[in-house]
Amino acid sequence: TVFIFLALIAQQLWIVIKMIAINYINSSTHFSSLTYFISIYFVDRAFFSYIFYFILGIYLCRNYEYVTDKVFQNKKWIIVTIVVFTGAISALQINGIIKYGSYRSIPQSYFLVSNLLDSIYFPLIFSMLSIISLNIHTNKYKYSKYLNVFSLIGKYSFGIYLIHVLYITLIGTLIFPRLGIDPYHLIFYPVLFISVLILSYFSIYLISYLPYSKIIIGN
């Protein structure tokens, strides 16, 4: 538990350092296009950006039943906290859009608070998803149709994880702009989610028939 808390502090400190570094890189004239990209990528993808999730994952793996019981015992508080965090993050982003005119015009420094909240928000979301999935599994006869769909997706989940970014990029940057769909449209995220899931699933399904596919997409 102490290591988890220390990892959370380390990740939060890195988020602050990362924000300062990105602001410096964005405002500096000493970076070429290549060094700018490498610098931003390194700062954003450095291990400390995800150390809390890494340590938390190890803890969950070793104490799965204990954590699951605690999640179910405190599910009401988890739901309330998710609602509060969702409201706070949404309010910050809406205020940013109003203040700066558009989402893309908001400076990175403005997202510091929401980025700090994300470190706690994301684990809570996954806790909620685990409650839903375990509830479906416990009542598998009642939700048999949904369980079959989840089982099919779960079979190729690792491969879907590996390839989904490709389809997000292709659809978000090539297809949607041609159709006049941008992130401000209500249909943007639902259509993106469904299309990426379907394309990723069938891509991995087809790849699974290739020789040595396990090396590419895992078991």
C-alpha positions as CSV (number, residue, x, y, z in Angstrom):
1,T,0.0,0.0,0.0
2,V,2.9,2.4,0.8
3,F,4.5,1.7,-2.5
4,I,1.2,2.4,-4.3
5,F,1.0,5.8,-2.5
6,L,4.6,6.6,-3.3
7,A,4.0,5.6,-6.9
8,L,1.0,7.9,-7.1
9,I,3.0,10.8,-5.7
10,A,5.9,10.1,-8.2
11,Q,3.4,10.1,-11.1
12,Q,1.8,13.3,-9.9
13,L,5.1,15.0,-9.6
14,W,6.1,13.8,-13.0
15,I,2.9,15.2,-14.5
16,V,3.8,18.6,-13.2
17,I,7.4,18.3,-14.4
18,K,6.1,17.0,-17.8
19,M,3.8,20.0,-18.1
20,I,6.6,22.5,-17.4
21,A,8.9,20.7,-19.9
22,I,6.3,20.6,-22.7
23,N,5.5,24.3,-22.2
24,Y,9.2,25.0,-22.4
25,I,9.6,22.9,-25.6
26,N,6.6,24.6,-27.2
27,S,7.8,28.1,-26.5
28,S,11.5,27.4,-27.4
29,T,13.0,28.2,-30.8
30,H,15.9,25.8,-30.3
31,F,14.1,22.7,-31.5
32,S,13.9,21.4,-35.1
33,S,10.8,19.5,-36.1
34,L,12.5,16.2,-35.5
35,T,14.0,17.1,-32.1
36,Y,10.7,18.7,-31.1
37,F,8.8,15.5,-31.8
38,I,11.3,13.3,-30.1
39,S,11.4,15.6,-27.0
40,I,7.6,15.8,-26.7
41,Y,7.3,12.0,-27.2
42,F,10.0,11.2,-24.6
43,V,8.6,13.6,-22.0
44,D,5.0,12.4,-22.6
45,R,5.9,8.6,-22.8
46,A,8.5,8.4,-20.1
47,F,8.0,5.5,-17.6
48,F,7.1,7.9,-14.7
49,S,4.0,8.9,-16.6
50,Y,2.6,5.5,-15.9
51,I,4.5,4.2,-12.8
52,F,1.4,4.4,-10.6
53,Y,-0.6,2.3,-13.0
54,F,2.3,-0.2,-13.2
55,I,2.6,-0.6,-9.4
56,L,-1.2,-0.7,-9.0
57,G,-1.4,-3.4,-11.6
58,I,1.2,-5.5,-9.7
59,Y,-0.7,-5.0,-6.5
60,L,-4.0,-6.0,-8.1
61,C,-2.5,-9.1,-9.6
62,R,-1.2,-10.3,-6.2
63,N,-4.3,-9.3,-4.2
64,Y,-7.1,-9.7,-6.7
65,E,-9.8,-11.3,-4.4
66,Y,-9.1,-8.8,-1.6
67,V,-9.3,-5.8,-4.0
68,T,-12.4,-7.2,-5.7
69,D,-14.2,-7.5,-2.3
70,K,-13.2,-4.0,-1.4
71,V,-14.5,-2.6,-4.7
72,F,-17.9,-4.3,-4.2
73,Q,-18.1,-3.1,-0.6
74,N,-17.5,0.5,-1.6
75,K,-19.2,0.5,-5.0
76,K,-21.6,3.3,-4.0
77,W,-18.7,5.6,-3.0
78,I,-16.8,4.7,-6.2
79,I,-19.9,5.7,-8.3
80,V,-20.3,9.0,-6.4
81,T,-16.6,9.7,-6.8
82,I,-16.7,9.0,-10.5
83,V,-19.7,11.3,-11.0
84,V,-17.9,14.1,-9.0
85,F,-14.6,13.6,-11.0
86,T,-16.5,13.5,-14.3
87,G,-18.3,16.7,-13.5
88,A,-15.1,18.5,-12.4
89,I,-13.1,17.4,-15.4
90,S,-16.0,18.2,-17.8
91,A,-16.4,21.6,-16.2
92,L,-12.7,22.4,-16.6
93,Q,-12.8,21.5,-20.3
94,I,-16.0,23.3,-21.0
95,N,-14.6,26.4,-19.2
96,G,-11.4,26.1,-21.3
97,I,-13.4,25.9,-24.6
98,I,-15.4,29.0,-23.6
99,K,-12.3,30.9,-22.5
100,Y,-10.0,30.0,-25.4
101,G,-12.6,29.6,-28.2
102,S,-12.0,26.0,-29.1
103,Y,-10.6,22.8,-27.5
104,R,-7.5,22.8,-29.7
105,S,-6.7,26.4,-28.6
106,I,-6.5,25.5,-24.9
107,P,-2.8,25.6,-23.8
108,Q,-1.4,22.4,-22.3
109,S,-0.8,24.1,-18.9
110,Y,-4.6,24.5,-18.5
111,F,-5.0,20.7,-18.4
112,L,-2.7,20.3,-15.3
113,V,-5.5,19.9,-12.8
114,S,-7.5,17.4,-15.0
115,N,-4.3,15.4,-15.7
116,L,-3.6,15.2,-12.0
117,L,-7.2,14.0,-11.4
118,D,-6.8,11.4,-14.2
119,S,-4.4,9.3,-12.1
120,I,-7.2,8.6,-9.7
121,Y,-10.1,8.9,-12.2
122,F,-8.9,6.1,-14.5
123,P,-8.5,3.4,-11.8
124,L,-12.0,4.3,-10.5
125,I,-13.4,3.9,-14.0
126,F,-11.8,0.4,-14.3
127,S,-13.2,-0.4,-10.8
128,M,-16.6,0.4,-12.1
129,L,-16.1,-1.7,-15.2
130,S,-14.9,-4.6,-13.1
131,I,-18.1,-4.3,-11.0
132,I,-20.2,-4.5,-14.2
133,S,-18.2,-7.4,-15.7
134,L,-18.3,-9.4,-12.5
135,N,-22.0,-8.8,-12.1
136,I,-22.6,-10.0,-15.7
137,H,-20.4,-13.1,-15.0
138,T,-22.2,-13.8,-11.7
139,N,-25.6,-13.6,-13.6
140,K,-24.3,-15.3,-16.7
141,Y,-27.6,-17.0,-17.5
142,K,-29.4,-13.7,-17.4
143,Y,-26.8,-12.0,-19.6
144,S,-25.8,-14.9,-21.7
145,K,-26.1,-13.0,-25.0
146,Y,-23.9,-10.2,-23.8
147,L,-21.4,-12.6,-22.2
148,N,-20.9,-14.3,-25.6
149,V,-20.1,-11.0,-27.2
150,F,-17.6,-10.1,-24.4
151,S,-16.0,-13.5,-24.7
152,L,-15.5,-13.1,-28.4
153,I,-13.9,-9.6,-27.9
154,G,-11.9,-10.9,-24.9
155,K,-10.4,-13.7,-27.0
156,Y,-8.6,-11.1,-29.2
157,S,-8.3,-8.3,-26.6
158,F,-4.5,-8.1,-26.7
159,G,-4.4,-8.0,-30.5
160,I,-7.2,-5.4,-30.5
161,Y,-5.2,-3.3,-28.0
162,L,-2.1,-3.5,-30.3
163,I,-3.9,-2.5,-33.5
164,H,-6.7,-0.1,-32.4
165,V,-4.4,3.0,-32.4
166,L,-3.9,2.5,-36.2
167,Y,-7.6,2.6,-36.9
168,I,-8.2,5.6,-34.5
169,T,-5.5,7.5,-36.5
170,L,-6.8,6.5,-39.9
171,I,-10.5,7.2,-39.1
172,G,-9.9,10.3,-37.0
173,T,-7.4,12.0,-39.4
174,L,-8.4,10.7,-42.9
175,I,-12.0,9.6,-43.0
176,F,-13.8,11.8,-40.5
177,P,-12.4,15.1,-41.9
178,R,-13.6,14.2,-45.4
179,L,-17.1,13.5,-44.0
180,G,-17.1,16.8,-42.0
181,I,-17.1,15.1,-38.7
182,D,-14.9,16.5,-35.9
183,P,-14.6,15.9,-32.1
184,Y,-17.4,18.5,-31.5
185,H,-20.0,16.3,-33.2
186,L,-22.1,14.1,-30.9
187,I,-21.6,11.1,-33.2
188,F,-17.8,11.5,-33.3
189,Y,-16.9,9.3,-30.3
190,P,-19.7,6.7,-30.5
191,V,-19.0,6.1,-34.2
192,L,-15.2,6.1,-33.7
193,F,-15.5,3.6,-30.8
194,I,-17.8,1.2,-32.7
195,S,-15.9,1.4,-36.0
196,V,-12.5,0.9,-34.4
197,L,-13.7,-2.0,-32.3
198,I,-15.2,-3.8,-35.3
199,L,-12.2,-3.1,-37.6
200,S,-9.7,-4.1,-34.9
201,Y,-11.6,-7.3,-34.1
202,F,-11.9,-8.6,-37.7
203,S,-8.3,-7.6,-38.4
204,I,-7.0,-9.7,-35.5
205,Y,-9.5,-12.5,-36.4
206,L,-8.0,-12.7,-39.9
207,I,-4.4,-12.3,-38.7
208,S,-5.0,-15.2,-36.3
209,Y,-5.1,-17.6,-39.3
210,L,-1.7,-16.6,-40.5
211,P,1.4,-18.7,-39.7
212,Y,3.2,-17.6,-36.5
213,S,0.3,-15.3,-35.7
214,K,0.9,-15.9,-31.9
215,I,4.2,-14.1,-32.2
216,I,2.4,-11.1,-33.7
217,I,-0.8,-10.8,-31.6
218,G,-0.1,-13.2,-28.7
219,N,-2.3,-16.1,-27.7
